[in-house]
């Protein structure tokens, strides 16, 4: 979608976009990606028609866009696992992932001059030494953030499908770790795994205790 590229180009800088997938679920890590389109062509822009916030796209569309983005950007995808999320909380885990992913992309660029990192949301990356700007709902405005959104979402979905093979009773391939009624019922029946985030389930367990 050319308007998303126009948004990035309006800054007159080399743009890095960063976004996450998996802040809300109660199981699995949070995936963060950074993407930088160093070279853009009319053909590429046409191939990425429909590039948008990954949550607004079908799984089939995200999968198709994933390979195009992966092959036409300098990118990095980071997974911050559950133990780290529990130690530093989900917001800090997401921001840590953004820092790691963005620095990994910058290390692959020929120069770190004239860069601007666009961060989806309303927070800036902590202890990050490069120019940055947050963009609220940026995955629907910036091509680079939208690209990072695709990389993070598809990578996390694939990861949750693998975890599903280990623990099929929770149906993570369908709920991606979110607290659906089915997922909560499975937690009550089978308990927690090492992939669950206990801090995200306090309210549920407190409610269960209240009902006893």
Residue pairs with C-beta under 8 A, 6 or more apart in sequence:
1 48
1 49
1 50
1 51
1 52
1 143
2 45
4 51
4 52
4 141
4 142
4 143
4 146
5 37
5 40
5 45
5 143
7 141
7 142
7 143
8 15
8 17
8 37
8 118
8 142
8 143
8 144
11 116
13 114
13 115
13 116
13 131
14 36
14 38
14 109
14 114
14 115
14 116
15 36
15 37
15 115
15 116
15 117
15 118
15 142
15 144
16 34
16 35
16 36
16 102
16 105
16 106
16 115
16 116
16 117
16 118
16 144
17 34
17 35
17 36
17 117
17 118
17 120
17 138
17 142
17 143
17 144
17 145
17 146
17 147
17 148
18 32
18 33
18 34
18 35
18 98
18 101
18 102
18 117
18 118
18 119
18 120
18 125
18 145
18 148
19 32
19 33
19 120
19 138
19 139
19 145
19 146
19 148
19 149
19 152
20 30
20 31
20 32
20 33
20 94
20 97
20 98
20 120
20 152
21 30
21 31
21 32
21 54
21 149
21 152
21 153
21 155
21 156
21 157
22 28
22 29
22 30
22 31
22 152
22 156
22 176
22 177
23 30
23 90
23 91
23 94
24 178
25 176
25 177
25 178
25 179
25 197
25 200
26 177
26 178
26 179
26 183
26 196
26 197
26 200
26 201
27 82
27 160
27 163
27 170
27 172
27 177
27 183
27 193
27 195
27 196
27 197
28 82
28 156
28 159
28 160
28 163
28 172
28 176
28 177
28 195
29 79
29 80
29 81
29 82
29 85
29 156
29 159
30 79
30 80
30 85
30 90
30 93
30 94
30 97
30 156
31 77
31 78
31 79
31 80
31 97
31 152
31 153
31 155
31 156
31 159
32 77
32 78
32 79
32 80
32 94
32 97
32 98
32 100
32 101
32 152
33 75
33 76
33 77
33 78
33 101
33 147
33 148
33 149
33 150
33 151
33 152
33 155
34 75
34 76
34 98
34 101
34 102
34 104
34 105
34 117
34 148
35 69
35 73
35 74
35 75
35 105
35 144
35 147
35 148
35 151
36 73
36 74
36 75
36 105
36 109
36 144
37 44
37 72
37 73
37 143
37 144
37 147
38 73
38 74
38 109
39 72
44 68
44 72
47 68
48 65
48 68
48 69
48 143
48 147
50 57
50 61
50 65
51 65
51 69
51 143
51 146
51 147
51 150
52 139
52 140
52 146
53 137
53 139
53 140
53 146
53 149
54 62
54 139
54 146
54 149
54 150
54 152
54 153
54 154
55 139
55 149
55 153
56 140
57 65
57 150
59 157
62 150
62 153
62 154
62 157
63 154
65 150
66 150
66 151
66 154
69 75
69 147
69 150
69 151
70 151
73 144
73 147
74 105
74 108
74 109
75 105
75 147
75 148
75 151
76 100
76 101
76 102
76 104
76 105
77 101
77 151
77 152
77 155
78 97
78 100
78 101
78 104
79 97
79 155
79 156
79 159
80 93
80 94
80 96
80 97
82 194
82 195
82 196
82 197
84 93
84 96
85 93
85 197
85 199
86 197
86 198
86 199
88 96
89 199
90 197
91 123
92 126
95 123
95 125
95 126
96 126
98 119
98 125
98 128
99 125
99 126
99 127
99 128
101 148
102 117
102 125
102 128
102 130
103 128
106 112
106 115
106 130
109 115
112 130
115 130
115 131
116 131
116 132
116 133
117 125
117 128
117 130
117 131
117 132
117 133
118 132
118 133
118 134
118 135
118 138
118 142
118 144
118 145
119 125
119 132
119 133
119 134
119 135
119 138
119 145
120 134
120 135
120 137
120 138
120 139
120 142
120 145
120 148
120 149
121 134
121 135
121 136
121 138
122 134
122 136
123 134
124 132
124 133
124 134
125 132
135 141
135 142
135 145
138 145
139 145
139 146
139 148
139 149
140 146
156 176
157 176
160 172
160 173
160 176
160 177
161 172
161 173
163 172
163 195
164 170
164 171
164 172
164 173
167 193
167 195
169 186
169 189
169 190
170 183
170 186
170 187
170 190
170 193
171 180
171 182
171 183
171 186
172 183
174 180
175 182
175 183
177 183
177 195
179 200
179 201
179 204
184 204
187 196
187 201
187 204
188 208
192 198
192 201
